[in-house]
């Protein structure tokens, strides 16, 4: 696999879905990847990355950004309210706003600091107990709250259940986005991103397909 092959597959899926070339962005998810692999992808010219944990991003990206200042960084893992301030300093987008308490915390910190990254509401489309995300029936209300708080909410994100057909979950997310007037959809990972593109994904999150299998300590 690798960056070039994933990019080629994205362009092919765009064409097959009748989408404009370049309309889908690749978020290269670099969690627990060795630094040399991340640097190799940076050297290939890629600049859009995702991290799952605030702490890991804090240990990795400030140094890399000093060398590659045009990097754009997304938080794609759950966010605890006590890490919200640090997340707002580190990330250009937070894709995992999933509860009113977090939205209110982000709004308070925005008022204190005068800045806020773009936000996505994460929807738990499979209604799984162990997974982060607002329930589909509560998604509209959370989007409305974000707007009431004048937060820069631009899209929705989901992670479908492993054992279910992901296209059904991507279609549900697209439906919620359409009725709430949100233009961006972060959906699709290494195993299913072509199906996500067919359902309207504007960004896909691919880790091992770009970097190789993850190396856990």
C-alpha positions as CSV (number, residue, x, y, z in Angstrom):
1,X,0.0,0.0,0.0
2,X,1.3,3.5,0.7
3,X,0.4,7.2,0.1
4,X,0.4,7.1,-3.7
5,X,-1.8,4.0,-4.0
6,X,-4.4,5.3,-1.5
7,X,-4.5,8.7,-3.3
8,X,-5.0,6.8,-6.6
9,X,-7.8,4.8,-5.1
10,X,-9.5,7.9,-3.8
11,X,-9.3,9.6,-7.3
12,X,-10.8,6.4,-8.9
13,X,-13.6,6.3,-6.3
14,X,-14.4,10.0,-6.9
15,X,-14.6,9.4,-10.7
16,X,-16.8,6.3,-10.2
17,X,-19.2,8.2,-8.0
18,X,-19.3,11.1,-10.4
19,X,-17.5,13.4,-8.0
20,X,-15.1,16.2,-9.0
21,X,-11.4,15.2,-8.9
22,X,-9.9,16.4,-5.7
23,X,-13.2,16.8,-3.9
24,X,-12.2,14.2,-1.2
25,X,-9.4,14.9,1.1
26,X,-7.2,12.2,2.7
27,X,-6.6,12.5,6.4
28,X,-3.5,10.3,7.1
29,X,-4.0,9.0,10.6
30,X,-0.6,8.8,12.2
31,X,-1.5,7.5,15.7
32,X,1.1,5.2,17.2
33,X,3.2,5.3,14.0
34,X,7.0,5.6,14.3
35,X,8.2,9.1,13.6
36,X,10.3,8.0,10.6
37,X,7.1,6.7,8.8
38,X,5.4,10.1,9.5
39,X,8.4,12.0,8.3
40,X,8.5,9.8,5.1
41,X,4.9,10.8,4.3
42,X,5.6,14.4,5.0
43,X,8.6,14.2,2.6
44,X,6.2,12.8,-0.1
45,X,4.4,16.2,0.2
46,X,1.3,15.1,2.2
47,X,0.2,17.7,4.8
48,X,-3.2,16.6,6.2
49,X,-2.9,14.3,9.3
50,X,-5.1,12.9,12.0
51,X,-4.3,11.9,15.6
52,X,-6.4,10.0,18.1
53,X,-5.0,11.3,21.3
54,X,-4.2,14.9,22.4
55,X,-1.2,13.7,24.5
56,X,0.4,11.8,21.6
57,X,-0.1,14.7,19.2
58,X,1.5,17.1,21.8
59,X,4.6,14.9,21.9
60,X,4.9,14.6,18.1
61,X,3.6,17.6,16.1
62,X,5.0,20.8,17.6
63,X,8.5,19.7,16.5
64,X,7.3,18.4,13.1
65,X,5.3,21.6,12.5
66,X,8.4,23.7,13.1
67,X,9.8,22.0,10.0
68,X,6.6,21.6,8.1
69,X,4.6,24.7,9.0
70,X,1.8,24.1,6.5
71,X,0.6,20.8,8.2
72,X,-3.1,20.7,8.9
73,X,-3.9,18.5,12.0
74,X,-7.3,16.9,12.8
75,X,-8.3,15.3,16.2
76,X,-10.1,12.1,15.2
77,X,-10.3,10.4,18.7
78,X,-12.6,11.1,21.7
79,X,-11.9,14.4,23.5
80,X,-12.2,14.7,27.3
81,X,-13.2,18.2,28.5
82,X,-10.0,18.5,30.6
83,X,-8.0,18.2,27.4
84,X,-10.1,20.6,25.4
85,X,-7.8,23.7,25.9
86,X,-4.7,21.7,24.8
87,X,-6.6,20.3,21.8
88,X,-7.7,23.7,20.7
89,X,-4.1,24.9,20.7
90,X,-2.8,21.8,18.8
91,X,-5.5,21.0,16.2
92,X,-6.9,22.8,13.2
93,X,-10.0,20.6,13.3
94,X,-11.7,18.7,16.1
95,X,-13.8,15.9,14.5
96,X,-15.3,14.5,17.7
97,X,-17.7,16.9,19.4
98,X,-20.2,14.5,20.8
99,X,-22.0,16.0,23.8
100,X,-23.4,19.3,25.0
101,X,-20.9,19.6,27.9
102,X,-17.9,19.5,25.4
103,X,-19.6,22.0,23.1
104,X,-20.1,24.4,26.0
105,X,-16.5,23.9,27.2
106,X,-15.2,24.7,23.7
107,X,-17.3,27.8,23.5
108,X,-16.0,29.0,26.9
109,X,-12.4,28.4,25.8
110,X,-13.0,30.1,22.5
111,X,-14.3,33.2,24.5
112,X,-11.2,33.1,26.6
113,X,-8.6,32.6,23.9
114,X,-10.3,34.3,20.9
115,X,-9.8,31.3,18.6
116,X,-11.4,27.9,17.9
117,X,-10.6,25.2,15.4
118,X,-13.3,24.0,13.0
119,X,-15.5,21.4,14.5
120,X,-17.3,18.2,13.4
121,X,-20.1,16.6,15.4
122,X,-19.4,12.9,15.8
123,X,-22.5,10.7,15.4
124,X,-22.7,7.2,16.9
125,X,-24.6,5.8,13.9
126,X,-24.6,2.3,15.2
127,X,-25.7,3.4,18.7
128,X,-22.9,1.3,20.2
129,X,-22.5,1.6,24.0
130,X,-18.7,1.5,23.9
131,X,-18.3,4.1,21.2
132,X,-18.2,7.9,21.4
133,X,-20.6,10.0,19.4
134,X,-24.1,11.6,19.8
135,X,-27.0,9.3,19.0
136,X,-28.6,9.9,15.6
137,X,-31.9,11.1,17.1
138,X,-29.9,13.7,19.2
139,X,-27.6,14.9,16.4
140,X,-29.8,17.7,15.2
141,X,-30.1,19.2,18.7
142,X,-26.3,19.1,19.2
143,X,-25.7,20.8,15.9
144,X,-28.2,23.4,16.9
145,X,-26.5,24.0,20.2
146,X,-23.1,24.4,18.5
147,X,-24.7,27.0,16.3
148,X,-26.4,28.7,19.2
149,X,-23.0,28.9,20.9
150,X,-21.6,30.4,17.6
151,X,-19.1,27.5,17.3
152,X,-17.6,26.9,13.9
153,X,-19.3,23.5,13.2
154,X,-18.8,22.5,9.6
155,X,-19.5,18.8,9.3
156,X,-20.3,15.4,10.7
157,X,-18.1,12.3,11.4
158,X,-18.9,8.7,12.1
159,X,-17.2,5.3,12.7
160,X,-19.6,2.5,11.6
161,X,-19.8,-0.8,13.6
162,X,-17.2,-3.3,12.4
163,X,-19.8,-6.1,11.8
164,X,-22.3,-4.0,9.8
165,X,-22.5,-2.8,6.2
166,X,-20.8,0.6,6.4
167,X,-22.6,2.1,3.5
168,X,-25.9,2.2,5.5
169,X,-24.1,4.2,8.2
170,X,-22.5,6.5,5.6
171,X,-26.0,7.1,4.0
172,X,-27.5,7.9,7.5
173,X,-24.7,10.4,8.2
174,X,-25.2,12.1,4.8
175,X,-28.9,12.3,5.5
176,X,-28.3,14.0,8.9
177,X,-25.8,16.4,7.2
178,X,-28.3,17.3,4.5
179,X,-31.1,18.2,7.0
180,X,-28.8,20.2,9.3
181,X,-27.2,22.0,6.4
182,X,-23.6,20.8,7.0
183,X,-21.4,20.5,4.0
184,X,-18.6,18.2,5.2
185,X,-18.6,14.5,5.9
186,X,-15.7,12.7,7.6
187,X,-16.3,9.0,7.0
188,X,-14.5,6.0,5.7
189,X,-11.3,4.3,6.8
190,X,-8.8,1.9,5.2
191,X,-11.3,-0.9,4.7
192,X,-14.3,1.0,3.4
193,X,-13.3,4.5,2.2
194,X,-14.5,3.8,-1.4
195,X,-18.0,3.1,-0.2
196,X,-17.8,6.3,1.9
197,X,-16.9,8.4,-1.2
198,X,-19.8,6.9,-3.0
199,X,-22.1,8.2,-0.2
200,X,-20.6,11.7,-0.2
201,X,-17.6,11.7,2.1
202,X,-15.5,14.9,1.8
203,X,-12.6,13.4,3.8
204,X,-11.5,9.9,4.6
205,X,-9.3,8.8,7.5
206,X,-6.7,6.2,6.5
207,X,-3.9,5.0,8.8
208,X,-2.3,1.6,8.1
209,X,-3.1,1.9,4.4
210,X,-0.8,4.9,4.2
211,X,1.9,4.1,6.8
212,X,1.8,0.4,7.2
213,X,0.5,-1.7,10.1
214,X,0.6,0.1,13.4
215,X,3.4,-0.6,15.9
216,X,2.1,-0.8,19.4
217,X,4.6,-0.7,22.3
